[in-house]
Structure formats: C-alpha cells, structure tokens
Amino acid sequence: MWSALAALTAASRALPPFELAAIAFAIGAAPGFALAAARGRLSAISRDPRVWAVGVGGLFGYHALYFSALRLAPPAQAGLIAYLWPLLIVLMAAPAAGERLRWRHVAGAALGFAGVGALFAGGGAGGGFSVAFVPGYLLAAGCALTWSTYSVLSRRFPEAGAETVAAFCAATSALALICHLLFETNVAPVGAAAWASIVALGLGPVGLAFYVWDHGVKRGDIGLLGVFAYATPALSTLLLVATGFAAPSWGLAIACGLVMAGAAVATGAGRRAVAPAS
C-alpha cells in the first residue's frame, strides 16, 4: 500500500498538501471508527497525552512533510528520500530495545542505502539532482526521520489499538484542514482520476496501511519489519515508472537489485529465537 503512495499523490494533481491530507485522512479514519463501533471499542481510544503526541506527531508530521516534498521535488526522487525510513528503523530498533546492532543489520542497511542512492543519482528516478529541488529533498529527509521515530516509539504504547489509530487519523485530518484554511487556497480536484487517487489514498496508504503497521510494530520484530520495508522504495519507483511519473533506466534496475540484496542480508540478522508461549 505504501508503495502506491507516491504515484497516488502525484496523480492527485495540483491539490495543496494540507488540503490533500485533510481529505485523505478523513477517508482513512472512517473505516477505523466503523470497526471500533461495531466491536464496541470506541471507549478504548487512548487518553494518554504521550500516545497522542507520538501518534498525531507521526501521522500529521510525516504526511505534511511528504505531500509538501512531492510538490517541491520530482515524485520519484522525493519519494525515495522519504523511504529512507526503513533504513533508519533498522538502525534505531536494536538500540531502542537495548540490543546491539549486528553486522548483518549494518551491512543490509548499507546496501539498502546504496540502492536508494543509486536510484537518486542515476537520473532514471526523476532526472538527477537539481539545486532547485533542495527544499523538497530536505522535506523528504524529514519524512524519513519522522516516520522511523514514530514507528520505534509506538512500541512503548502497546495498549493503544486500532481505534486509537483511527482517532489519530481524524486528528490529523482536522489539523491539516486548519493549516489548509490558514495557509492555502482551496483547489477542487479535477477529473475522475484525481478523485479516484484521493479515495485510494484514504483507503490504502493513508488508511488501512496504518492499522496493519501499528499492529506489526507493536507485536512483531520491528527490526525485521524495517528490513522487509526495503521493498517499498523499489516498488514505489517501479509504480512511478509504470504510471508515467518517472523514466526507466538501467540505474533503476541496478538500484532495485541493491535494495533487495540489502533486505536479504539484513533479514538474516532480523531472525531471532522466540520462546514458545506458555
């Protein structure tokens, strides 16, 4: 789902970033609230201010930066920089858990980083480096740091379930709407393709993806999840090529190979023995 985020954002055309976030997150919150209501768990929404600071800060912060980055830099380049978050998760996960980084984690992360770098430098992922796009690049780098930090810190609050994530989405939508009204000019989506991309954003990358990711980072091996997430930048770039938002190249193919090799190497370090449940 997250692999489709860059292509769907690019397909949303000229919507200002906060307006896009407000609409997409409102759509993403609706299924979560509906499920929570059906299960009688609306009262289980967390009231812990620390949980809200991490959750809303992660969702709102990441996507405000992400949508802005894709408006200020080529989608493929900005998306690839933003997708450095799997690398950062792998590097942050072990220290956060009081464990040592293993050499396979570091080697796999290095290969993944090299793959993303090759995609960026190769020219096929968006036309090469340009000083004019530096603001977008910096915003995308902020995305990577924001989402990796959110993912690692979320493990500290395992009691906050899917209904709380739905509340985060609703709060993010409200904050984005306020920012839109204060700083942007309203732009109506033009055409069926733009509307379809916005709805798809809300249902997938800005909706269901959050619920399953929240479950994964709280109940799974977050280092291994970060490793598996290396597939995201490669798949994202391939989707951008397939939809015409980026040009194919040999550099793209080589870079995707490096990314997947990094995942394979680091996966060996991500496996660890788990004691049987008693």
DATA-V73718 format. One record per pair of residues at least 12 apart in sequence whose ideal C-beta (glycine too) atoms are under 10 Angstrom apart, sorted by the first residue. I is the first residue (numbers start at 1). J is the second residue. Records with the same first field share a line. If there is no record, write none. Layout:
# DATA-V73718
I = J / J
This chain:
# DATA-V73718
1 = 200 / 201 / 203 / 204 / 205 / 206 / 207 / 208 / 209 / 210 / 212 / 213 / 232
2 = 79 / 82 / 83 / 85 / 147 / 204 / 205 / 206 / 209 / 210 / 213 / 229 / 231 / 232 / 233 / 235 / 236
3 = 79 / 83 / 204 / 205 / 209 / 229 / 231 / 232 / 233 / 234 / 235 / 236 / 237 / 238 / 239 / 240
4 = 197 / 200 / 201 / 204 / 205 / 209 / 232 / 235 / 236 / 239 / 240 / 243
5 = 24 / 63 / 66 / 67 / 70 / 75 / 79 / 82 / 83 / 200 / 201 / 204 / 205 / 206 / 209 / 232 / 236 / 239
6 = 66 / 69 / 70 / 75 / 76 / 77 / 78 / 79 / 80 / 82 / 83 / 205 / 232 / 233 / 236 / 237 / 239 / 240 / 243 / 245 / 246
7 = 75 / 76 / 79 / 197 / 200 / 205 / 236 / 237 / 238 / 239 / 240 / 241 / 242 / 243 / 244 / 245 / 246
8 = 20 / 24 / 196 / 197 / 198 / 199 / 200 / 201 / 202 / 204 / 205 / 206 / 239 / 243
9 = 24 / 63 / 66 / 67 / 69 / 70 / 71 / 75 / 78 / 79 / 197 / 198 / 201 / 205 / 206 / 245
10 = 70 / 71 / 74 / 75 / 76 / 78 / 79 / 197 / 239 / 240 / 243 / 244 / 245 / 246
11 = 75 / 191 / 193 / 194 / 196 / 197 / 198 / 200 / 201 / 243 / 244 / 245
12 = 24 / 67 / 70 / 189 / 193 / 194 / 195 / 196 / 197 / 198 / 200 / 201
13 = 187 / 189 / 190 / 191 / 193 / 194 / 197 / 198
14 = 71 / 187 / 188 / 189 / 190 / 194
15 = 67 / 71 / 180 / 184 / 186 / 187 / 188 / 189 / 190 / 194 / 197 / 198
16 = 67 / 68 / 71 / 176 / 179 / 180 / 183 / 184 / 185 / 186 / 187
17 = 63 / 64 / 65 / 66 / 67 / 68 / 69 / 70 / 71 / 72 / 139 / 176 / 179 / 180 / 183 / 184
18 = 60 / 63 / 64 / 67 / 68 / 175 / 176 / 177 / 178 / 179 / 180 / 181 / 182 / 183 / 184
19 = 67 / 176 / 177 / 179 / 180 / 181 / 184 / 185 / 186 / 187 / 188 / 189 / 198
20 = 63 / 66 / 67 / 68 / 70 / 71 / 176 / 180 / 184 / 187 / 189 / 197 / 198 / 201 / 202 / 206
21 = 59 / 60 / 62 / 63 / 64 / 66 / 67 / 68 / 172 / 173 / 175 / 176 / 177 / 179 / 180 / 201 / 206
22 = 172 / 173 / 174 / 175 / 176 / 177 / 178 / 179 / 180 / 181 / 184
23 = 173 / 176 / 177 / 180 / 189 / 195 / 198 / 199 / 201 / 202 / 206
24 = 63 / 67 / 169 / 172 / 173 / 176 / 197 / 198 / 199 / 200 / 201 / 202 / 203 / 204 / 205 / 206 / 207
25 = 59 / 60 / 63 / 168 / 169 / 170 / 171 / 172 / 173 / 174 / 175 / 176 / 177 / 201 / 202 / 206 / 207 / 210
26 = 169 / 170 / 172 / 173 / 174 / 176 / 177 / 202 / 206
27 = 169 / 173 / 198 / 199 / 200 / 201 / 202 / 203 / 204 / 206 / 207
28 = 59 / 165 / 166 / 168 / 169 / 170 / 172 / 173 / 201 / 202 / 203 / 204 / 205 / 206 / 207 / 208 / 209 / 210 / 211
29 = 165 / 166 / 167 / 168 / 169 / 170 / 171 / 172 / 173 / 174 / 202 / 206 / 207 / 210
30 = 166 / 169 / 170 / 173 / 202 / 203 / 207
31 = 162 / 166 / 169 / 202 / 203 / 207 / 208 / 211
32 = 161 / 162 / 163 / 164 / 165 / 166 / 167 / 168 / 169 / 170 / 207 / 208 / 210 / 211
33 = 45 / 162 / 163 / 166 / 167 / 169 / 170
34 = 166
35 = 162 / 163 / 166 / 211
36 = 161 / 162 / 163 / 164 / 165 / 166 / 167
37 = 163 / 166
39 = 161 / 162 / 163
41 = 161 / 162 / 163 / 164
42 = 163 / 166 / 167
43 = 163
44 = 159 / 160 / 161 / 162 / 163 / 164
45 = 160 / 161 / 163 / 164 / 165 / 166 / 167 / 168 / 170
46 = 157 / 159 / 160 / 161 / 163 / 164 / 165 / 167 / 168
47 = 164 / 167
48 = 157 / 159 / 160 / 164
50 = 153 / 156 / 157 / 160
51 = 153 / 154 / 156 / 157 / 159 / 160 / 164 / 167 / 168
52 = 157 / 160 / 164 / 167 / 168 / 171
53 = 153
54 = 149 / 150 / 151 / 152 / 153 / 154 / 156 / 157 / 160 / 168
55 = 150 / 153 / 154 / 157 / 160 / 164 / 165 / 167 / 168 / 169 / 171 / 172 / 210 / 214
56 = 150 / 167 / 168 / 169 / 170 / 171 / 172 / 174 / 175
57 = 146 / 149 / 150 / 153 / 168 / 172
58 = 146 / 147 / 148 / 149 / 150 / 151 / 153 / 154 / 168 / 172 / 210
59 = 146 / 147 / 150 / 165 / 168 / 169 / 171 / 172 / 173 / 175 / 176 / 206 / 210
60 = 146 / 168 / 169 / 171 / 172 / 173 / 174 / 175 / 176 / 179
61 = 142 / 143 / 145 / 146 / 147 / 149 / 150 / 172 / 175
62 = 82 / 85 / 142 / 143 / 144 / 145 / 146 / 147 / 148 / 149 / 150 / 172
63 = 143 / 146 / 147 / 172 / 176 / 201 / 205 / 206
64 = 139 / 142 / 143 / 146 / 172 / 175 / 176 / 179
65 = 78 / 82 / 136 / 138 / 139 / 140 / 141 / 142 / 143 / 144 / 145 / 146 / 147
66 = 78 / 79 / 82 / 139 / 140 / 142 / 143 / 144 / 146 / 147 / 205 / 206
67 = 139 / 143 / 176 / 201 / 206
68 = 135 / 136 / 139 / 140 / 142 / 143
69 = 81 / 82 / 133 / 135 / 136 / 137 / 138 / 139 / 140 / 141 / 142 / 143
70 = 82 / 136 / 139 / 140 / 143 / 245
71 = 136 / 139
72 = 132 / 133 / 134 / 135 / 136 / 137 / 138 / 139 / 140
73 = 126 / 130 / 132 / 133 / 134 / 135 / 136 / 137 / 138 / 139 / 140
74 = 125 / 126 / 127 / 128 / 130 / 133 / 136 / 137 / 240 / 245 / 246
75 = 125 / 126 / 136 / 236 / 237 / 240 / 243 / 245 / 246
76 = 119 / 120 / 124 / 125 / 126 / 127 / 233 / 236 / 237 / 239 / 240 / 241 / 245 / 246 / 247 / 252
77 = 119 / 120 / 121 / 125 / 126 / 127 / 128 / 129 / 130 / 133 / 136 / 137 / 140 / 237 / 240 / 246
78 = 120 / 126 / 133 / 136 / 137 / 139 / 140 / 141 / 143
79 = 119 / 125 / 126 / 140 / 143 / 232 / 233 / 236 / 237 / 239 / 240 / 245 / 246
80 = 115 / 116 / 117 / 118 / 119 / 120 / 125 / 126 / 140 / 144 / 232 / 233 / 234 / 236 / 237 / 240 / 246 / 255 / 259
81 = 116 / 117 / 119 / 120 / 136 / 137 / 138 / 139 / 140 / 141 / 142 / 143 / 144 / 233
82 = 137 / 139 / 140 / 141 / 142 / 143 / 144 / 145 / 146 / 147 / 232 / 233 / 236
83 = 112 / 116 / 119 / 140 / 143 / 144 / 147 / 229 / 230 / 231 / 232 / 233 / 234 / 235 / 236 / 237 / 259
84 = 109 / 112 / 113 / 116 / 117 / 140 / 141 / 143 / 144 / 145 / 147 / 148 / 233
85 = 143 / 144 / 145 / 146 / 147 / 148 / 149 / 150 / 151 / 226 / 229 / 232 / 233
86 = 109 / 112 / 113 / 116 / 144 / 147 / 148 / 151 / 225 / 226 / 227 / 228 / 229 / 230 / 231 / 232 / 233 / 259 / 262 / 263 / 266
87 = 108 / 109 / 110 / 111 / 112 / 113 / 115 / 116 / 144 / 148 / 226 / 227 / 229 / 230 / 233 / 259 / 262 / 266
88 = 109 / 113 / 144 / 145 / 146 / 147 / 148 / 149 / 151 / 152 / 226
89 = 109 / 144 / 147 / 148 / 149 / 150 / 151 / 152 / 217 / 222 / 223 / 224 / 225 / 226 / 227 / 229 / 230
90 = 104 / 105 / 106 / 108 / 109 / 112 / 148 / 222 / 223 / 224 / 225 / 226 / 227 / 229 / 230 / 262 / 263 / 266 / 269 / 270
91 = 105 / 106 / 109 / 113 / 148 / 152 / 223 / 226
92 = 145 / 148 / 149 / 151 / 152 / 153 / 222 / 223 / 226
93 = 105 / 148 / 151 / 152 / 155 / 217 / 221 / 222 / 223 / 224 / 225 / 226 / 227 / 270
94 = 106 / 222 / 223 / 269 / 270
95 = 152
96 = 149 / 151 / 152 / 153 / 155 / 156 / 222 / 223
97 = 152 / 155 / 221 / 222 / 223
99 = 223 / 272
101 = 223 / 269
102 = 223 / 266 / 268 / 269 / 270 / 272
103 = 265 / 269
104 = 227 / 264 / 265 / 266 / 267 / 268 / 269 / 270 / 271
105 = 223 / 224 / 226 / 227 / 265 / 266 / 267 / 268 / 269 / 270
106 = 265 / 266 / 269
107 = 261 / 262 / 265 / 266 / 268 / 269
108 = 226 / 227 / 230 / 261 / 262 / 263 / 264 / 265 / 266 / 267 / 268 / 269 / 270
109 = 226 / 227 / 230 / 262 / 265 / 266 / 269
110 = 258 / 262 / 265 / 266
111 = 230 / 257 / 258 / 259 / 260 / 261 / 262 / 263 / 264 / 265 / 266
112 = 226 / 227 / 229 / 230 / 231 / 233 / 234 / 258 / 259 / 260 / 261 / 262 / 263 / 265 / 266
113 = 230 / 258 / 259 / 262
114 = 254 / 255 / 258 / 259 / 261 / 262
115 = 230 / 233 / 234 / 254 / 255 / 256 / 257 / 258 / 259 / 260 / 261 / 262 / 263
116 = 144 / 230 / 233 / 234 / 237 / 255 / 258 / 259 / 262
117 = 255 / 258
118 = 251 / 252 / 253 / 254 / 255 / 256 / 257 / 258 / 259
119 = 233 / 234 / 236 / 237 / 246 / 249 / 251 / 252 / 254 / 255 / 256 / 258 / 259
120 = 137 / 233 / 237 / 251 / 255
121 = 251 / 255
122 = 249 / 250 / 251 / 252 / 253 / 254 / 255
123 = 247 / 249 / 251 / 252
124 = 237 / 241 / 246 / 247 / 248 / 249 / 250 / 251 / 252 / 253 / 254 / 255
125 = 233 / 236 / 237 / 240 / 241 / 246 / 247 / 248 / 249 / 251 / 252 / 255
126 = 237 / 240 / 245 / 246 / 247
127 = 246 / 247
147 = 213 / 229
148 = 226 / 229
150 = 213 / 217
151 = 213 / 214 / 216 / 217 / 218 / 222 / 225 / 226 / 229
152 = 217 / 222 / 223 / 226
153 = 217
154 = 213 / 214 / 216 / 217 / 218 / 222
155 = 217 / 218 / 219 / 220 / 222
156 = 218
157 = 214 / 218
158 = 214 / 217 / 218 / 219
159 = 218
160 = 214 / 218
161 = 211 / 214 / 215 / 218
162 = 210 / 211 / 212 / 214 / 215
163 = 211
164 = 214
165 = 207 / 210 / 211 / 212 / 213 / 214 / 215
166 = 207 / 210 / 211
168 = 210 / 214
169 = 202 / 206 / 207 / 210 / 211
172 = 206 / 210
173 = 202 / 206
197 = 243
213 = 225 / 229
216 = 228 / 229
221 = 270 / 271 / 272 / 274
222 = 270
223 = 266 / 267 / 269 / 270 / 271 / 272
224 = 263 / 266 / 267 / 269 / 270 / 271 / 272
225 = 270
226 = 263 / 266 / 270
227 = 262 / 263 / 264 / 265 / 266 / 267 / 268 / 269 / 270 / 271
228 = 263 / 266 / 267 / 270
229 = 263
230 = 258 / 259 / 260 / 261 / 262 / 263 / 264 / 266 / 267
231 = 256 / 259 / 260 / 263
232 = 259
233 = 255 / 256 / 259
234 = 252 / 253 / 255 / 256 / 257 / 258 / 259 / 260 / 263
235 = 256 / 259
237 = 252 / 255 / 256 / 259
238 = 252 / 253 / 256
240 = 252
